[in-house]
Amino acid sequence: MFQSHVDLYAHLRQSANPSLFPELTFDDGHISNLELAAPILHSRNLTATFFITVGWTGSRPGFMGWPDLQSLHRAGHTIGAHGWTHTLLTHCTELQLQTELGKARLTLEDKLGARITSMSLPGGRSNRRVLAACQAAGYTHVYTSVPKSEPHPLPTTIGRLNILGNMQPAWIANLFEPDSPLLSTLGRRYRIKAAAQTLLGDRLYAKIWALANRHEPEPESDPGPTQESAE
């Protein structure tokens, strides 16, 4: 299915006058990004942005190490930060934000020898304090989980649409049709979800979501990888 998705993206990028141009991002830094996704992207001459949970790099099973990230970077992919521990930034103290944002960026720059200017918000959570902290930490682009298109040049905060493995290529292609209402519909649904999260709080919302989906919520001290930006 991922190969079918990537074939669609390649086709859309080659369109004479695309109304929307697909960009690909991945969150967390799972080893499958390197072993599965990267070869498929390379075979279609595509690159992506990989947002890395820096504290997991080289220390957490199933996630990439520094040689892996260096290999992705040499292949022409963009590397960005996804925090240090994947903690929701809205829960962080000022000192914790320095680690999640500043230490994450500087460590990536030291290990890769390249500027790191983009940040993906864990869980998509942010507020004015978090966005100000991102700017102070040196990020010029902050990627959210809001499903929306963006103009070029890209603004400071950038929306994204979570693409899952059960989404059919025809459904995704509909997003790129001129005057398609699908993306705006998804945006309205997201705003309703965000309002519920704000009203209920992250912990209660997570419990309700887990019950509705018959899953146990991840322990807050050890949050697992999200699928907010599978592609």
N, CA, C and O of each residue as an XYZ file, in Angstrom:
924
protein
N       0.828     -1.207      0.000
C       0.000      0.000      0.000
C       0.865      1.262      0.000
O       0.558      2.235     -0.688
N       1.951      1.234      0.779
C       2.832      2.395      0.787
C       3.426      2.638     -0.602
O       3.549      3.786     -1.030
N       3.790      1.578     -1.299
C       4.297      1.747     -2.655
C       3.249      2.403     -3.552
O       3.583      3.252     -4.379
N       1.987      2.013     -3.392
C       0.917      2.627     -4.177
C       0.766      4.102     -3.833
O       0.547      4.931     -4.717
N       0.884      4.431     -2.542
C       0.826      5.828     -2.129
C       1.955      6.634     -2.771
O       1.735      7.726     -3.294
N       3.173      6.073     -2.721
C       4.331      6.791     -3.255
C       4.212      6.946     -4.770
O       4.580      7.988     -5.313
N       3.705      5.927     -5.455
C       3.479      6.057     -6.899
C       2.523      7.208     -7.195
O       2.719      7.951     -8.156
N       1.500      7.353     -6.377
C       0.555      8.454     -6.550
C       1.251      9.794     -6.339
O       1.054     10.720     -7.125
N       2.056      9.909     -5.297
C       2.754     11.168     -5.036
C       3.682     11.524     -6.202
O       3.747     12.678     -6.628
N       4.395     10.517     -6.709
C       5.291     10.768     -7.838
C       4.511     11.257     -9.050
O       4.950     12.165     -9.755
N       3.356     10.654     -9.290
C       2.516     11.069    -10.422
C       2.019     12.500    -10.231
O       2.036     13.297    -11.169
N       1.581     12.820     -9.029
C       1.080     14.162     -8.762
C       2.170     15.214     -8.925
O       1.907     16.317     -9.404
N       3.380     14.879     -8.532
C       4.479     15.829     -8.657
C       4.847     16.076    -10.114
O       5.375     17.134    -10.457
N       4.566     15.095    -10.967
C       4.899     15.230    -12.376
C       3.784     15.880    -13.192
O       3.946     16.111    -14.391
N       2.659     16.172    -12.551
C       1.548     16.808    -13.262
C       1.979     18.175    -13.767
O       2.783     18.859    -13.133
N       1.437     18.566    -14.913
C       1.838     19.819    -15.544
C       1.512     21.020    -14.664
O       2.352     21.900    -14.478
N       0.299     21.059    -14.123
C      -0.133     22.184    -13.292
C      -0.815     21.672    -12.032
O      -2.033     21.787    -11.898
N      -0.044     21.111    -11.107
C      -0.681     20.567     -9.901
C      -1.242     21.679     -9.032
O      -0.577     22.686     -8.786
N      -2.482     21.487     -8.564
C      -3.070     22.477     -7.663
C      -2.497     22.321     -6.259
O      -2.413     23.290     -5.505
N      -2.102     21.094     -5.911
C      -1.440     20.810     -4.638
C      -0.235     19.920     -4.909
O      -0.302     19.009     -5.734
N       0.861     20.183     -4.216
C       2.104     19.442     -4.419
C       2.405     18.653     -3.154
O       2.632     19.249     -2.101
N       2.413     17.322     -3.233
C       2.577     16.525     -2.010
C       4.003     16.541     -1.482
O       4.959     16.309     -2.223
N       4.129     16.819     -0.186
C       5.395     16.679      0.528
C       5.223     15.553      1.550
O       4.150     15.395      2.132
N       6.280     14.778      1.763
C       6.203     13.619      2.641
C       7.016     13.856      3.909
O       8.152     14.328      3.847
N       6.432     13.528      5.055
C       7.136     13.607      6.331
C       6.885     12.335      7.127
O       5.849     11.685      6.983
N       7.854     11.994      7.970
C       7.745     10.844      8.871
C       8.135     11.304     10.268
O       9.073     12.086     10.424
N       7.427     10.830     11.277
C       7.727     11.195     12.658
C       8.354     10.031     13.419
O       8.146      8.865     13.081
N       9.121     10.365     14.448
C       9.622      9.458     15.483
C      11.011      8.904     15.205
O      11.845      8.893     16.111
N      11.298      8.438     13.981
C      12.612      7.882     13.691
C      12.685      6.373     13.773
O      13.739      5.822     14.090
N      11.579      5.691     13.492
C      11.567      4.231     13.517
C      12.489      3.674     12.442
O      12.644      4.281     11.382
N      13.104      2.522     12.707
C      14.058      1.926     11.775
C      13.409      1.589     10.434
O      14.095      1.537      9.413
N      12.098      1.361     10.424
C      11.408      1.071      9.156
C      11.470      2.251      8.194
O      11.348      2.074      6.982
N      11.661      3.466      8.737
C      11.842      4.621      7.847
C      13.024      4.403      6.918
O      12.961      4.711      5.728
N      14.107      3.865      7.480
C      15.322      3.630      6.703
C      15.235      2.342      5.886
O      15.589      2.323      4.707
N      14.767      1.275      6.515
C      14.828     -0.036      5.871
C      13.728     -0.259      4.846
O      13.939     -0.968      3.863
N      12.554      0.334      5.058
C      11.420      0.103      4.156
C      11.071      1.324      3.319
O      10.987      1.240      2.094
N      10.870      2.458      3.981
C      10.394      3.639      3.256
C      11.455      4.239      2.347
O      11.173      4.542      1.188
N      12.670      4.415      2.854
C      13.707      5.107      2.084
C      14.001      4.430      0.738
O      14.105      5.134     -0.266
N      14.141      3.093      0.668
C      14.389      2.477     -0.641
C      13.238      2.695     -1.633
O      13.477      2.879     -2.827
N      12.005      2.675     -1.148
C      10.861      2.922     -2.038
C      10.886      4.357     -2.542
O      10.647      4.609     -3.723
N      11.175      5.295     -1.649
C      11.285      6.689     -2.066
C      12.406      6.859     -3.086
O      12.226      7.538     -4.096
N      13.554      6.250     -2.830
C      14.702      6.375     -3.736
C      14.373      5.839     -5.118
O      14.790      6.414     -6.123
N      13.626      4.736     -5.177
C      13.291      4.140     -6.471
C      12.374      5.023     -7.296
O      12.289      4.863     -8.513
N      11.677      5.964     -6.639
C      10.797      6.917     -7.339
C      11.419      8.316     -7.409
O      10.764      9.278     -7.812
N      12.679      8.414     -7.014
C      13.399      9.695     -7.030
C      12.701     10.740     -6.174
O      12.591     11.901     -6.568
N      12.227     10.323     -4.994
C      11.550     11.217     -4.063
C      12.362     11.343     -2.777
O      13.075     10.417     -2.389
N      12.249     12.476     -2.136
C      12.853     12.666     -0.820
C      11.761     13.047      0.169
O      10.652     13.411     -0.223
N      12.086     12.960      1.451
C      11.116     13.246      2.504
C      11.825     13.940      3.652
O      13.051     14.053      3.669
N      11.035     14.404      4.613
C      11.562     14.959      5.855
C      11.303     13.964      6.969
O      10.177     13.498      7.142
N      12.346     13.637      7.730
C      12.238     12.677      8.828
C      12.445     13.426     10.141
O      13.528     13.943     10.413
N      11.381     13.475     10.953
C      11.434     14.148     12.245
C      11.796     13.123     13.317
O      11.128     12.101     13.473
N      12.859     13.417     14.046
C      13.484     12.423     14.911
C      13.256     12.743     16.390
O      13.493     13.867     16.835
N      12.794     11.742     17.147
C      12.775     11.833     18.605
C      14.203     11.557     19.065
O      14.626     10.405     19.159
N      14.939     12.628     19.348
C      16.395     12.552     19.432
C      16.864     11.661     20.577
O      17.837     10.923     20.423
N      16.190     11.717     21.718
C      16.608     10.908     22.853
C      16.462      9.419     22.636
O      17.064      8.633     23.368
N      15.683      9.008     21.657
C      15.521      7.593     21.347
C      16.586      7.085     20.381
O      16.761      5.876     20.228
N      17.296      7.998     19.733
C      18.238      7.625     18.680
C      19.417      6.850     19.258
O      20.133      7.332     20.136
N      19.599      5.637     18.741
C      20.702      4.804     19.184
C      20.528      4.212     20.562
O      21.450      3.575     21.071
N      19.358      4.401     21.197
C      19.178      3.902     22.559
C      17.892      3.123     22.746
O      17.746      2.415     23.742
N      16.961      3.232     21.823
C      15.680      2.558     21.979
C      15.519      1.511     20.879
O      15.676      1.838     19.703
N      15.209      0.258     21.230
C      15.068     -0.789     20.212
C      14.018     -0.415     19.166
O      12.956      0.117     19.488
N      14.339     -0.703     17.925
C      13.406     -0.447     16.841
C      13.524      0.935     16.230
O      12.799      1.267     15.292
N      14.432      1.740     16.754
C      14.602      3.088     16.232
C      16.011      3.263     15.663
O      16.937      2.533     16.018
N      16.150      4.244     14.778
C      17.415      4.442     14.087
C      18.523      4.901     15.031
O      18.269      5.506     16.073
N      19.760      4.595     14.636
C      20.934      5.103     15.310
C      21.523      6.251     14.501
O      21.008      6.607     13.441
N      22.597      6.820     15.009
C      23.195      7.969     14.321
C      23.732      7.627     12.935
O      23.557      8.435     12.023
N      24.377      6.470     12.718
C      24.791      6.141     11.343
C      23.601      6.050     10.378
O      23.727      6.382      9.199
N      22.457      5.603     10.880
C      21.254      5.526     10.039
C      20.800      6.927      9.625
O      20.497      7.165      8.456
N      20.756      7.846     10.582
C      20.344      9.212     10.266
C      21.333      9.881      9.327
O      20.936     10.615      8.422
N      22.620      9.629      9.537
C      23.628     10.191      8.649
C      23.463      9.656      7.237
O      23.684     10.383      6.268
N      23.075      8.382      7.108
C      22.830      7.793      5.793
C      21.640      8.458      5.103
O      21.707      8.763      3.913
N      20.549      8.686      5.844
C      19.390      9.381      5.277
C      19.761     10.787      4.831
O      19.352     11.241      3.763
N      20.536     11.464      5.658
C      20.934     12.844      5.339
C      21.792     12.879      4.077
O      21.592     13.738      3.218
N      22.741     11.957      3.957
C      23.597     11.906      2.763
C      22.791     11.592      1.513
O      23.168     12.000      0.414
N      21.679     10.868      1.668
C      20.842     10.512      0.525
C      19.966     11.670      0.058
O      19.224     11.527     -0.914
N      20.040     12.810      0.734
C      19.287     13.984      0.304
C      18.001     14.239      1.043
O      17.269     15.172      0.711
N      17.708     13.420      2.048
C      16.510     13.640      2.842
C      16.774     14.732      3.882
O      17.917     14.974      4.271
N      15.703     15.380      4.321
C      15.793     16.418      5.338
C      15.537     15.809      6.710
O      14.635     14.987      6.871
N      16.327     16.211      7.692
C      16.160     15.739      9.059
C      15.655     16.898      9.906
O      16.189     18.005      9.833
N      14.638     16.646     10.700
C      14.108     17.627     11.635
C      13.967     17.014     13.012
O      14.197     15.817     13.189
N      13.592     17.823     13.986
C      13.457     17.362     15.368
C      12.005     17.043     15.697
O      11.077     17.643     15.155
N      11.835     16.086     16.594
C      10.508     15.697     17.090
C      10.561     15.592     18.606
O       9.930     14.725     19.209
N      11.335     16.502     19.212
C      11.499     16.480     20.647
C      12.630     15.563     21.084
O      13.274     14.911     20.262
N      12.859     15.523     22.387
C      13.896     14.651     22.950
C      13.288     13.353     23.460
O      13.879     12.289     23.277
N      12.125     13.415     24.096
C      11.500     12.210     24.662
C      10.093     11.969     24.135
O       9.417     11.053     24.604
N       9.631     12.770     23.169
C       8.279     12.692     22.625
C       7.211     13.130     23.632
O       6.032     12.815     23.467
N       7.621     13.846     24.661
C       6.672     14.386     25.627
C       5.827     15.470     24.966
O       6.339     16.251     24.163
N       4.535     15.524     25.296
C       3.701     16.601     24.786
C       4.246     17.924     25.298
O       4.387     18.116     26.506
N       4.552     18.830     24.392
C       5.233     20.066     24.778
C       4.367     20.963     25.640
O       4.892     21.762     26.416
N       3.064     20.851     25.521
C       2.163     21.654     26.347
C       2.218     21.246     27.809
O       1.725     21.978     28.667
N       2.811     20.085     28.115
C       2.947     19.613     29.492
C       4.294     19.983     30.103
O       4.528     19.730     31.284
N       5.174     20.576     29.315
C       6.550     20.788     29.745
C       6.725     22.081     30.528
O       6.048     23.078     30.274
N       7.647     22.045     31.484
C       8.102     23.254     32.145
C       9.068     23.988     31.209
O       9.436     23.464     30.158
N       9.471     25.188     31.590
C      10.429     25.932     30.772
C      11.738     25.162     30.640
O      12.324     25.128     29.558
N      12.203     24.547     31.718
C      13.443     23.778     31.665
C      13.300     22.559     30.759
O      14.213     22.240     29.999
N      12.156     21.878     30.836
C      11.926     20.725     29.971
C      11.857     21.141     28.503
O      12.329     20.412     27.631
N      11.278     22.296     28.227
C      11.225     22.774     26.845
C      12.632     23.010     26.293
O      12.882     22.790     25.108
N      13.531     23.449     27.140
C      14.903     23.647     26.685
C      15.516     22.331     26.221
O      16.273     22.300     25.250
N      15.185     21.239     26.922
C      15.678     19.926     26.517
C      14.967     19.427     25.273
O      15.605     19.013     24.304
N      13.632     19.468     25.306
C      12.848     18.924     24.189
C      13.104     19.666     22.884
O      13.041     19.068     21.809
N      13.391     20.953     22.966
C      13.568     21.773     21.763
C      15.036     22.104     21.507
O      15.574     21.771     20.451
N      15.681     22.756     22.469
C      17.045     23.209     22.261
C      18.053     22.081     22.199
O      18.837     22.005     21.253
N      18.048     21.197     23.197
C      18.998     20.087     23.203
C      18.782     19.174     22.005
O      19.745     18.681     21.417
N      17.530     18.948     21.641
C      17.242     18.097     20.481
C      17.854     18.687     19.215
O      18.501     17.973     18.449
N      17.656     19.976     18.992
C      18.180     20.608     17.776
C      19.702     20.601     17.755
O      20.306     20.233     16.747
N      20.324     21.002     18.852
C      21.778     21.094     18.877
C      22.439     19.723     18.732
O      23.485     19.606     18.094
N      21.843     18.699     19.315
C      22.398     17.351     19.186
C      22.329     16.875     17.749
O      23.293     16.305     17.239
N      21.192     17.100     17.084
C      21.081     16.734     15.673
C      22.124     17.470     14.836
O      22.764     16.876     13.967
N      22.289     18.745     15.098
C      23.264     19.515     14.322
C      24.683     18.997     14.546
O      25.458     18.890     13.596
N      25.030     18.675     15.796
C      26.367     18.161     16.093
C      26.611     16.815     15.414
O      27.693     16.578     14.876
N      25.618     15.941     15.436
C      25.788     14.589     14.889
C      25.753     14.563     13.363
O      26.404     13.724     12.742
N      24.995     15.479     12.755
C      24.821     15.456     11.295
C      25.662     16.499     10.588
O      25.855     16.416      9.375
N      26.169     17.481     11.325
C      26.945     18.528     10.688
C      26.125     19.373      9.747
O      26.621     19.794      8.702
N      24.879     19.632     10.096
C      23.981     20.406      9.240
C      23.032     21.210     10.108
O      22.768     20.848     11.255
N      22.523     22.298      9.561
C      21.548     23.101     10.298
C      20.229     22.349     10.402
O      19.786     21.714      9.445
N      19.613     22.428     11.562
C      18.292     21.845     11.798
C      17.350     22.999     12.110
O      17.517     23.692     13.114
N      16.366     23.201     11.252
C      15.487     24.366     11.410
C      14.014     24.003     11.505
O      13.171     24.890     11.638
N      13.684     22.704     11.437
C      12.275     22.310     11.456
C      11.985     21.391     12.630
O      12.821     20.587     13.041
N      10.775     21.534     13.158
C      10.334     20.801     14.344
C       8.927     20.285     14.115
O       8.063     21.018     13.634
N       8.693     19.022     14.461
C       7.354     18.440     14.410
C       6.831     18.290     15.832
O       7.503     17.707     16.683
N       5.650     18.807     16.090
C       5.082     18.821     17.436
C       4.618     17.421     17.854
O       3.748     16.859     17.188
N       5.160     16.836     18.923
C       4.659     15.543     19.393
C       3.167     15.606     19.712
O       2.713     16.479     20.451
N       2.429     14.683     19.153
C       0.993     14.661     19.369
C       0.262     15.833     18.747
O      -0.951     15.963     18.915
N       0.976     16.690     18.032
C       0.363     17.870     17.441
C      -0.018     18.942     18.449
O      -0.691     19.909     18.090
N       0.399     18.791     19.710
C      -0.046     19.700     20.767
C       0.812     20.960     20.805
O       2.040     20.884     20.767
N       0.164     22.111     20.881
C       0.900     23.363     21.001
C      -0.003     24.435     21.597
O      -1.223     24.282     21.668
N       0.619     25.503     22.016
C      -0.073     26.721     22.417
C       0.899     27.868     22.153
O       1.978     27.658     21.599
N       0.516     29.074     22.546
C       1.386     30.214     22.251
C       2.742     30.084     22.926
O       3.767     30.450     22.350
N       2.746     29.561     24.152
C       4.009     29.400     24.876
C       4.935     28.421     24.154
O       6.135     28.668     24.039
N       4.376     27.315     23.672
C       5.174     26.315     22.968
C       5.709     26.876     21.654
O       6.883     26.686     21.338
N       4.877     27.558     20.892
C       5.325     28.113     19.618
C       6.401     29.173     19.829
O       7.344     29.265     19.044
N       6.264     29.972     20.882
C       7.298     30.961     21.186
C       8.608     30.267     21.569
O       9.689     30.726     21.199
N       8.506     29.154     22.314
C       9.696     28.407     22.707
C      10.374     27.778     21.488
O      11.602     27.710     21.427
N       9.584     27.322     20.528
C      10.146     26.770     19.288
C      10.949     27.837     18.551
O      12.053     27.577     18.074
N      10.394     29.015     18.464
C      11.091     30.107     17.794
C      12.378     30.467     18.535
O      13.423     30.667     17.916
N      12.296     30.547     19.856
C      13.474     30.885     20.656
C      14.563     29.820     20.535
O      15.751     30.128     20.639
N      14.156     28.564     20.316
C      15.109     27.468     20.196
C      15.760     27.403     18.818
O      16.666     26.598     18.602
N      15.313     28.239     17.887
C      15.956     28.304     16.586
C      15.227     27.634     15.445
O      15.793     27.463     14.365
N      13.976     27.248     15.664
C      13.211     26.604     14.590
C      12.472     27.663     13.762
O      11.787     28.528     14.308
N      12.620     27.580     12.466
C      11.930     28.507     11.567
C      10.637     27.920     11.013
O       9.787     28.657     10.513
N      10.478     26.591     11.099
C       9.263     25.932     10.636
C       8.812     24.901     11.670
O       9.594     24.050     12.096
N       7.555     24.987     12.062
C       6.976     24.069     13.041
C       5.814     23.336     12.385
O       4.852     23.955     11.929
N       5.913     22.014     12.343
C       4.910     21.183     11.668
C       3.868     20.706     12.667
O       4.200     20.154     13.716
N       2.616     20.923     12.330
C       1.501     20.572     13.193
C       0.831     19.299     12.689
O       1.347     18.633     11.791
N      -0.315     18.964     13.268
C      -1.133     17.847     12.796
C      -2.458     18.338     12.213
O      -3.398     17.558     12.058
N      -2.531     19.632     11.891
C      -3.757     20.205     11.331
C      -3.829     19.866      9.847
O      -2.917     20.223      9.100
N      -4.886     19.185      9.394
C      -4.980     18.824      7.984
C      -5.335     20.039      7.126
O      -6.490     20.464      7.091
N      -4.345     20.591      6.441
C      -4.563     21.743      5.593
C      -3.424     21.891      4.607
O      -2.310     21.427      4.849
N      -3.715     22.541      3.496
C      -2.671     22.835      2.525
C      -1.983     24.132      2.914
O      -2.533     24.933      3.670
N      -0.779     24.337      2.396
C      -0.004     25.530      2.720
C       0.542     26.171      1.444
O       0.836     25.477      0.471
N       0.674     27.495      1.457
C       1.248     28.175      0.296
C       2.777     28.082      0.323
O       3.378     27.717      1.333
N       3.381     28.420     -0.806
C       4.835     28.570     -0.875
C       5.156     30.034     -1.050
O       4.479     30.707     -1.828
N       6.172     30.572     -0.356
C       7.021     29.873      0.616
C       6.246     29.478      1.862
O       5.243     30.098      2.214
N       6.727     28.443      2.514
C       5.999     27.890      3.646
C       5.958     28.871      4.815
O       6.933     29.577      5.071
N       4.825     28.914      5.525
C       4.728     29.761      6.725
C       5.488     29.150      7.895
O       6.087     28.082      7.759
N       5.466     29.814      9.028
C       6.171     29.314     10.207
C       5.553     28.026     10.725
O       6.275     27.078     11.032
N       4.215     27.973     10.830
C       3.525     26.747     11.240
C       2.904     26.105     10.010
O       2.284     26.778      9.187
N       3.079     24.800      9.898
C       2.733     24.081      8.671
C       1.811     22.920      9.009
O       2.119     22.108      9.882
N       0.685     22.843      8.321
C      -0.260     21.758      8.537
C       0.157     20.491      7.810
O       0.933     20.529      6.855
N      -0.368     19.381      8.274
C      -0.101     18.078      7.644
C      -1.334     17.193      7.761
O      -2.193     17.404      8.618
N      -1.402     16.210      6.889
C      -2.472     15.214      6.960
C      -1.864     13.856      7.262
O      -0.944     13.414      6.574
N      -2.376     13.198      8.286
C      -1.908     11.864      8.657
C      -2.407     10.846      7.644
O      -3.613     10.689      7.448
N      -1.465     10.152      7.000
C      -1.810      9.120      6.019
C      -1.567      7.750      6.647
O      -0.463      7.454      7.105
N      -2.599      6.927      6.664
C      -2.520      5.599      7.273
C      -2.507      4.514      6.210
O      -2.858      4.744      5.052
N      -2.096      3.330      6.630
C      -1.954      2.223      5.697
C      -3.257      1.701      5.121
O      -3.242      0.985      4.120
N      -4.393      2.047      5.738
C      -5.669      1.565      5.200
C      -6.341      2.588      4.289
O      -7.478      2.379      3.864
N      -5.665      3.681      3.983
C      -6.227      4.703      3.095
C      -5.929      4.340      1.641
O      -4.772      4.172      1.256
N      -6.974      4.224      0.852
C      -6.823      3.822     -0.545
C      -6.276      4.979     -1.379
O      -6.609      6.136     -1.120
N      -5.433      4.677     -2.386
C      -4.880      5.730     -3.242
C      -5.945      6.607     -3.894
O      -5.738      7.809     -4.054
N      -7.083      6.023     -4.272
C      -8.140      6.810     -4.903
C      -8.685      7.865     -3.945
O      -9.008      8.978     -4.360
N      -8.786      7.515     -2.664
C      -9.251      8.486     -1.665
C      -8.246      9.612     -1.510
O      -8.623     10.782     -1.434
N      -6.946      9.258     -1.462
C      -5.907     10.278     -1.351
C      -5.899     11.168     -2.587
O      -5.752     12.386     -2.478
N      -6.055     10.568     -3.755
C      -6.060     11.354     -4.991
C      -7.177     12.382     -4.993
O      -7.034     13.459     -5.572
N      -8.295     12.052     -4.342
C      -9.422     12.985     -4.270
C      -9.037     14.271     -3.546
O      -9.583     15.337     -3.828
N      -8.089     14.164     -2.607
C      -7.626     15.352     -1.890
C      -7.004     16.378     -2.825
O      -7.048     17.580     -2.565
N      -6.425     15.890     -3.917
C      -5.673     16.756     -4.822
C      -6.501     17.213     -6.022
O      -5.992     17.900     -6.908
N      -7.768     16.832     -6.047
C      -8.629     17.303     -7.127
C      -8.956     18.786     -6.931
O      -9.198     19.215     -5.802
N      -8.969     19.576     -8.009
C      -9.338     20.994     -7.877
C     -10.718     21.142     -7.244
O     -11.667     20.456     -7.624
N     -10.814     22.042     -6.280
C     -12.075     22.352     -5.597
C     -12.643     21.177     -4.803
O     -13.832     21.170     -4.482
N     -11.810     20.179     -4.482
C     -12.293     19.074     -3.666
C     -12.602     19.563     -2.255
O     -11.783     20.263     -1.659
N     -13.776     19.208     -1.704
C     -14.116     19.645     -0.342
C     -13.544     18.740      0.740
O     -13.732     19.007      1.927
N     -12.849     17.674      0.352
C     -12.436     16.658      1.317
C     -11.472     17.216      2.356
O     -11.629     16.947      3.547
N     -10.479     17.987      1.926
C      -9.496     18.493      2.871
C     -10.135     19.445      3.882
O      -9.811     19.388      5.068
N     -11.030     20.310      3.435
C     -11.692     21.223      4.365
C     -12.583     20.455      5.343
O     -12.708     20.843      6.504
N     -13.205     19.359      4.873
C     -14.010     18.520      5.762
C     -13.141     17.893      6.851
O     -13.526     17.854      8.020
N     -11.967     17.403      6.454
C     -11.043     16.833      7.433
C     -10.577     17.894      8.423
O     -10.384     17.611      9.605
N     -10.399     19.111      7.934
C     -10.000     20.201      8.821
C     -11.049     20.495      9.873
O     -10.715     20.739     11.033
N     -12.323     20.475      9.481
C     -13.405     20.705     10.450
C     -13.437     19.605     11.492
O     -13.627     19.877     12.677
N     -13.255     18.362     11.063
C     -13.243     17.250     12.008
C     -12.084     17.404     13.005
O     -12.232     17.124     14.195
N     -10.947     17.847     12.502
C      -9.799     18.016     13.382
C     -10.077     19.087     14.424
O      -9.720     18.924     15.591
N     -10.712     20.182     14.014
C     -10.997     21.254     14.968
C     -11.958     20.791     16.055
O     -11.838     21.204     17.209
N     -12.924     19.925     15.689
C     -13.834     19.360     16.686
C     -13.054     18.484     17.670
O     -13.264     18.549     18.881
N     -12.152     17.666     17.125
C     -11.320     16.807     17.975
C     -10.437     17.643     18.905
O     -10.306     17.329     20.088
N      -9.835     18.702     18.368
C      -8.971     19.557     19.174
C      -9.759     20.241     20.277
O      -9.261     20.403     21.391
N     -10.994     20.644     19.970
C     -11.835     21.271     20.995
C     -12.156     20.278     22.103
O     -12.176     20.639     23.279
N     -12.410     19.019     21.727
C     -12.684     17.986     22.734
C     -11.463     17.744     23.612
O     -11.591     17.572     24.824
N     -10.269     17.730     22.998
C      -9.051     17.544     23.772
C      -8.856     18.674     24.777
O      -8.467     18.442     25.922
N      -9.131     19.901     24.334
C      -8.972     21.053     25.223
C      -9.973     20.999     26.368
O      -9.636     21.288     27.516
N     -11.212     20.623     26.044
C     -12.266     20.577     27.046
C     -12.036     19.475     28.070
O     -12.221     19.689     29.268
N     -11.634     18.301     27.607
C     -11.491     17.150     28.483
C     -10.112     17.056     29.135
O      -9.962     16.461     30.202
N      -9.116     17.645     28.491
C      -7.744     17.470     28.955
C      -7.135     16.238     28.312
O      -7.855     15.307     27.953
N      -5.825     16.220     28.164
C      -5.152     15.142     27.437
C      -5.367     13.774     28.082
O      -5.600     12.793     27.375
N      -5.294     13.693     29.421
C      -5.395     12.382     30.069
C      -6.785     11.766     29.898
O      -6.909     10.598     29.527
N      -7.834     12.558     30.171
C      -9.190     12.034     30.044
C      -9.517     11.735     28.592
O     -10.155     10.725     28.293
N      -9.083     12.611     27.682
C      -9.327     12.366     26.257
C      -8.668     11.059     25.825
O      -9.274     10.266     25.103
N      -7.416     10.830     26.269
C      -6.708      9.614     25.891
C      -7.420      8.373     26.418
O      -7.484      7.359     25.723
N      -7.958      8.439     27.640
C      -8.681      7.285     28.199
C      -9.946      6.998     27.399
O     -10.249      5.844     27.097
N     -10.685      8.060     27.055
C     -11.918      7.875     26.272
C     -11.587      7.330     24.899
O     -12.262      6.431     24.397
N     -10.534      7.884     24.285
C     -10.128      7.389     22.965
C      -9.743      5.919     23.032
O     -10.114      5.134     22.160
N      -8.993      5.546     24.076
C      -8.558      4.161     24.213
C      -9.746      3.221     24.404
O      -9.770      2.133     23.829
N     -10.727      3.628     25.199
C     -11.914      2.803     25.405
C     -12.706      2.660     24.107
O     -13.193      1.577     23.784
N     -12.829      3.760     23.371
C     -13.585      3.727     22.125
C     -12.918      2.852     21.079
O     -13.588      2.253     20.238
N     -11.571      2.780     21.137
C     -10.832      2.007     20.148
C     -10.309      0.686     20.704
O      -9.543     -0.018     20.047
N     -10.742      0.356     21.948
C     -10.364     -0.896     22.588
C      -8.861     -1.056     22.708
O      -8.318     -2.136     22.474
N      -8.195      0.025     23.074
C      -6.763      0.001     23.337
C      -6.518      0.609     24.705
O      -7.280      1.456     25.173
N      -5.455      0.167     25.329
C      -5.027      0.796     26.567
C      -4.180      2.010     26.223
O      -3.358      1.934     25.309
N      -4.352      3.135     26.925
C      -3.517      4.304     26.646
C      -2.069      4.038     26.994
O      -1.772      3.291     27.926
N      -1.151      4.662     26.228
C       0.268      4.542     26.516
C       0.579      5.215     27.849
O       0.004      6.260     28.154
N       1.476      4.638     28.650
C       1.893      5.321     29.872
C       2.509      6.666     29.526
O       3.300      6.770     28.588
N       2.148      7.691     30.280
C       2.617      9.037     29.945
C       4.128      9.144     30.043
O       4.736      9.926     29.312
N       4.749      8.372     30.934
C       6.189      8.455     31.105
C       6.954      7.791     29.984
O       8.159      8.003     29.852
N       6.282      6.990     29.171
C       6.964      6.280     28.093
C       6.083      6.269     26.856
O       5.640      5.200     26.436
N       5.816      7.417     26.262
C       4.900      7.483     25.133
C       5.478      6.781     23.917
O       6.643      6.979     23.573
N       4.672      5.969     23.275
C       5.115      5.251     22.097
C       5.059      6.113     20.860
O       4.604      7.255     20.924
N       5.516      5.587     19.723
C       5.510      6.366     18.486
C       4.098      6.640     18.030
O       3.222      5.781     18.128
N       3.882      7.830     17.535
C       2.568      8.187     17.021
C       2.514      7.914     15.534
O       3.538      7.649     14.904
N       1.317      7.980     14.974
C       1.141      7.857     13.542
C       0.600      9.156     12.963
O      -0.116      9.158     11.961
N       0.955     10.261     13.614
C       0.412     11.534     13.163
C       0.934     11.935     11.801
O       0.324     12.756     11.116
N       2.069     11.359     11.399
C       2.591     11.657     10.083
C       3.276     10.433      9.528
O       4.491     10.422      9.328
N       2.486      9.393      9.277
C       3.070      8.184      8.740
C       3.746      8.443      7.402
O       4.725      7.781      7.055
N       3.223      9.405      6.654
C       3.836      9.815      5.396
C       3.824     11.319      5.348
O       4.292     11.909      4.375
